[in-house]
Amino acid sequence: MDEAAKRDLGRTEQEVVFQVTRSYYEALLAARQLDVAEDGSKTAQAIVERSQGRFESGLVVESDLLTAKVRLASRQQELIRARNNQALALAQLNAAMGLPIDSLFDLTQPLSEPKLAPLVLQDLESLALTSRPDLKRITAEQGAQRETVSMAKSAFGPQLNALAKRLNSKL
């Protein structure tokens, strides 16, 4: 059972590393989405200002100005959503790292697609079967359970008891 516990610890360590890595990339993505939302909001604001000037000059009708204002409101809503998503992603990252939820830090890694070497499925399967801690834990638990079953079976086997009596013989 000690072997199974060690393997379970290894699997837990892998899960923590995965959660931190995933949370980090989600926080990077949220930061990029916030940049896009800010740019969209600035662009929509510029369009409203230009439409306002054209409306006052009589070059466009009021409906064009109102359409631009609706689009600005939509972009501002997206900006609010992006800020909330970034705050949530940073809070999840802090929780995954075991830090207080409101900890602040700068994300320095740029968001880019990693270049991976081509992999062969059979190699990956054999690697997974030989190195995954959860599979090793299951194997260790099976061994421990076999030993337990073997001990339990031995209790039901035939038993031989011997009794000897010493006789005092007088010759």
SULRA-V382478 format. One record per residue. N is the residue number from 1. PHI is phi in radians with two decimals (* if undefined). Layout:
BEGIN
N:PHI / N:PHI
END
This chain:
BEGIN
1:* / 2:-1.10 / 3:-1.10 / 4:-1.12 / 5:-1.15 / 6:-1.12 / 7:-1.15 / 8:-1.14 / 9:-1.10 / 10:-1.07 / 11:-1.14 / 12:-1.10 / 13:-1.08 / 14:-1.09 / 15:-1.14 / 16:-1.14 / 17:-1.07 / 18:-1.09 / 19:-1.10 / 20:-1.14 / 21:-1.10 / 22:-1.09 / 23:-1.11 / 24:-1.12 / 25:-1.19 / 26:-1.16 / 27:-1.17 / 28:-1.09 / 29:-1.10 / 30:-1.09 / 31:-1.13 / 32:-1.18 / 33:-1.15 / 34:-1.14 / 35:-1.03 / 36:-1.12 / 37:-1.13 / 38:-1.14 / 39:-1.10 / 40:-1.09 / 41:-1.18 / 42:-1.12 / 43:-1.11 / 44:-1.11 / 45:-1.12 / 46:-1.13 / 47:-1.15 / 48:-1.11 / 49:-1.10 / 50:-1.17 / 51:-1.15 / 52:-1.07 / 53:-1.10 / 54:-1.18 / 55:-1.14 / 56:-1.15 / 57:-1.44 / 58:1.51 / 59:-1.49 / 60:-2.30 / 61:-1.51 / 62:-1.11 / 63:-1.11 / 64:-1.16 / 65:-1.14 / 66:-1.12 / 67:-1.08 / 68:-1.12 / 69:-1.19 / 70:-1.13 / 71:-1.12 / 72:-1.10 / 73:-1.08 / 74:-1.12 / 75:-1.18 / 76:-1.19 / 77:-1.12 / 78:-1.10 / 79:-1.14 / 80:-1.09 / 81:-1.09 / 82:-1.15 / 83:-1.12 / 84:-1.14 / 85:-1.10 / 86:-1.17 / 87:-1.08 / 88:-1.14 / 89:-1.11 / 90:-1.17 / 91:-1.14 / 92:-1.15 / 93:-1.11 / 94:-1.06 / 95:-1.13 / 96:-1.14 / 97:-1.54 / 98:1.37 / 99:-1.71 / 100:-1.02 / 101:-1.00 / 102:-1.61 / 103:-1.14 / 104:-2.03 / 105:-2.80 / 106:-1.66 / 107:-1.53 / 108:-1.80 / 109:-1.30 / 110:-1.25 / 111:-1.44 / 112:-2.54 / 113:-1.42 / 114:-1.24 / 115:-1.65 / 116:-1.95 / 117:-1.28 / 118:-1.12 / 119:-2.06 / 120:-1.79 / 121:-1.01 / 122:-1.11 / 123:-1.13 / 124:-1.14 / 125:-1.12 / 126:-1.17 / 127:-1.12 / 128:-1.11 / 129:-1.20 / 130:-1.68 / 131:-2.12 / 132:-1.32 / 133:-1.10 / 134:-1.20 / 135:-1.22 / 136:-1.14 / 137:-1.10 / 138:-1.10 / 139:-1.10 / 140:-1.13 / 141:-1.14 / 142:-1.08 / 143:-1.08 / 144:-1.15 / 145:-1.22 / 146:-1.07 / 147:-1.10 / 148:-1.13 / 149:-1.13 / 150:-1.08 / 151:-1.16 / 152:-1.17 / 153:-1.14 / 154:-1.16 / 155:-1.26 / 156:-1.68 / 157:-1.30 / 158:-1.15 / 159:-2.11 / 160:-2.08 / 161:-1.97 / 162:-2.13 / 163:-2.27 / 164:-2.13 / 165:-2.08 / 166:-1.60 / 167:-1.80 / 168:-1.59 / 169:-1.80 / 170:-1.91 / 171:-1.78
END
